[in-house]
Amino acid sequence: MPIVSVNGIEIAYESHGDDGAPAILLIMGLGGQLTMWPDDLINSLVSAGRRVITFDNRDIGLSAKFADAPTPNPIAQMLLGRFGIKLKTPYTLTDMADDAAGLLEVLGIERADIVGISMGGMIGQFLSAKYPQKVASLTAIMTTTGNPKLPHPGRDVMKAMLRRGPAATEREEIIAQSVATFALIGTPGEDHNTNGMRDRIAASVDRNHAPAGLRVQTAAILGSGDFRNITRQITVPTLVIHGSADPLVSIEGGKDVAKIVPGARFEIIDGMGHDIPPRFLPRVIALIHDHLGSARVAASAQ
């Protein structure tokens, strides 16, 4: 597993496909290691002649950890955030976007298409706004703008995401707990024990289990507050994909991104929750390929 120094910290990554091919950077969501990306998505992009870069965000997987850094209580962050008050956090989404930009720099990639999911879609917005010269296009999946006026997750979802008490320590218990979380936030009617999700979770647990990172990444999201002013700065071709049945990040979040970014394309996947199960993956892949093609045509016309 290659590990490089980026933005003053260590970042673990994988590269798929020809090093000289046009690059796509995949940015994973909250608590997700690079192993959480579906193989079919990566293989499809590589088969289309792309170089696909996946990586562990800071505080997860094999990348640098900040678990010992003082982190504010998430409930206090949420309550104060509604009044525009930001508590000090170890880092914010800006720093995570700097990590992504730095990784591209270290790998010698001048420009890349960006695909971000959930928190990764938030990081993608910061990256696209701050480093437009490095971003060819943005695909933001099941994400939002931090707009405090948008619907919040229900109590059951929040309780699962902000789980209190001692963390699970046995492998099977850790995996079962994560599967149960996806059963709550994911696509209704899916069996996450058999649809590939459990396998990806198990691979992540076996690779590196660092539950404290979830807490610090959550603080980074909440500490970034309302970042619509960042979203407004995006000028690259943008595709927003959101499931209609997402209980964690309301579809209104995706609508907000698409409304704010000039010319953004918004695609709703009916029935999809906060995951991409096998039955919806071909649709998501097709949308991404179409967007990449449109962005390439637009760039060549300039």
N, C-alpha and C positions, 0 to 999 in steps of 0.2 A: 504494500500500500504506500504510494508516494506521499510524503509529507513535506511541505515547503513553508518557509517563513514568509508570512504575508501580514502587512500592517502591524508588525511587531509581535505577532503570535504565530503559532503553528497551525496550519490548515491541511487536513487530509483530503485527498481527492482521487478520482479515477478518470481516466480518459478512454473513450471508446471510439473506434474508427480511425481513419487516416489522420495523422497529425496535421497534414496540409489542407484538409477539407475545411469548408466554412464551419465555424464553431457555433455550438448551442450550449449555453450554460443553464443547467437545471438547478433551481434553488428550492430546497425542501422546506416544509413547514415546521411548526412548533414541535420540538422534541424528536423530529424525524431524522434518522441517519440517511446517508446516501443509499443504503440498502433498501429503503422504502420505495424507491422509484420502480414501477413495473418494468420488467425486462422487455415486454412487448413494445413499450413506448421507446425505450432506448434502441432496441434492435431495428425498429421501423425507421427511426431517424438516421441510424447508421446506414441502413440499406438504401436510403435516399441520398447518400453521398455526404453525410454530415459527420463532423467530429462532435461527440457529445461529452461534455464535462459534467460530472456530478461531484459533489463535495459535502463534507460535514460542516455545517455552520459552527461557529464557536460555541462551546459548552455542550457539544454533543458528539457522539461517536469517538473518533480518534483525534479530533481537533482540540485546541487549547481549552482548558476548563477555568471557570471563574466561580466555582462552587463555594469558595471560602469568602467571597466578597460580600459585604453587607448589602442586603436586599430588602426593600420596603415590603410591608405586608400588602398583598395584592388587593385585599378588600379596601384598605385605606387608599391605595392608589386609584382604584376605580371610583370611589366616592369623591375624593378630592379632584380627580380628573374631570369630573362633570362641572367643576367650577373653574376649570382651566389651571389648576394648581398641579405642578409636576414635582414629584419627589425624586431625589437623587438616586440614580441607578448605576450599576457597574458599567453599563453601556446601553446604547439605544440602537434603533434600526439604522440610523446613519452610520454607525460604526460597522454594522453587519454589511451594509452596502459597500463600505470602504473595503471590507474583506473580499467581497466578490470582485470588485474592480481590481484589487491588488492581485488576486489569483490570476485574472486574465493577463495582467501585466507580467507576472512571473512566468507564465506559460508562453509569453510572446504572442498573445492573441490581441490584435489591434481592435477588433470589433466582433461582437457576438450577438446572436439572437438570445433573448432571455425568456425562460419559462419558469414562472414561480407559482407555487401552490400554497394557499393559506398565508402563513407568515412569510413564506418565500415570495408570494405575490406582493406583499407589502415591501419587502426588501427590494424587489424588482422595481417598484415605483421609485424608491429613493435612488436606486442605481441609475435608472433611466433619466431622472431629473438632474442628478448631480454630474453624471458622466455620459451625456448624450453622444459624445464622440465615440464611446466604446460600445454603444447599444444599437444594433441594427433594427430590432423589433422587440416588443414586449408581449408576452402572453401571460395574463394574470388569471389564475384559476381559484375559485372560491375564496376570494379575498375582499378587502374593504379599505376604507380611507381613514379610519379612526374617528369618523364623524360621530360625536356623542349623541346626536339626535336620532340615530338609526336604532332599530330594534336590538335589544340585548338577548343573549341566550336565556332559556328558561332555567328555573332553579335547579332541576335535576342535572342539566348539562353543566351548569356552573359548579355544582357540588362535585361532579365527576372530574372536571378539569382542575379544580382547586382542592383535590383530595387531601384531607388532613389525617393526622395520626401516623404511626410508623409505616414506612414504606415496605412493600413486599420484598422478601429477600430470597425466597426459593424460586428457581427458574420457572417451574410450571405455574406458580402463583403469579409471578410477574407477567408471564405471557397471557394467562387467563384474565388478569386485571386489564391489560391493554386491549385484548379482544373485546372485553365487556364495554370498554369505553367507546370503541368503534361501533359496537352494536347500538350504542346510545346516540352517537353523533353521525353515524354513517347512513347509507342508503337503506330505507325501510325494506324489510323483507329479505335482506341479504344474510347469508350464513357466513360470517367472517372466519369461522373455523375451517371452511372448505373452499372459499373463493380465492385463496392465495394470500389473504391478509395475515392469517396466523403464521404462515411460512415466513413472510417478510419480517414480522415482529420477532419471531424466534431467531432469525438470522441476525437481527439487530441486537437482541439480548445477548446472544453468544459472542458477538463481535465486541461490544462494549456497552455495559449498562451503567449509565450515569444519571440517575433520576433527579439529582439536584440541578442539573442543567435546565430542566423544564421550568423550574422556579425562576431562574435568572433570565431565561429567554422571555418568559411571561412578563417579567418586570420591564424588559426592554420594549416590548410591545406597548404596555400600559404607559411607560415613561415617555414614549414618543407622542402620546396624546393624539389630538386631532391634526392630521398631516395633510389635509386637503390642499394646503398651500404648496406642498411638495407635488402632489398629484397634478396640480394645475400647470406645473412647469414641464410636464412630459410632452414631447413633440414627436417622438418616434411612433411608427405604426403600432397600434395597440389592439389586441384581441382580449376580451374579457369573457370568461366562461364561468357559469355558476349553475349549480343544481337548484331546482325549485323546492327541494325538500331538505335543505341544509338547516339543521337546528343549531349549529354552532356559530356560523357566520351567515347572517340573514342574506337572502338574495338581494335585499335593498343595498347591501354593501357593494355587491358587484355592479348594480345599477348606478350607484354613486360614482364609482370609478369611471364607468363608461360615459356618464353624463359630463364629468369634469374634463376628461382627456379629449381634446378636439379630434373628431373623426374616428373615435374608437368604435369598434364593432362589438356588439354584445350578443352572446349566444346563451340561451337558457337550455339546460338539459332537464327535461321533465322527469321528476321522480328521483333525481340523484341527490344524495345527502353530502356530508362532508368527507367524501372519499371518492375514488374512481374504481368501482367494481368492474369485473370483466365485461358485463353486459353493456356498459357505457364507454369502455376504453376505446373501442374502434371509432366511435363518434368523436371522442376527444382527440384522438390521433389524427383523424381526417381534418378536423378544424385547425389543428396546429399546422399540418402540412399545407393546407390552403392559405393560411395566414402567412406562412413563410414565403410561399410563392408570390403572394400579392405584395409583400414587403420588398421582395427582390425586384419585382417589376417596377414598383414605385421608385426604388433607388436608382435603377438603370435609366429611368426617364428624367431624372434630375440633372 
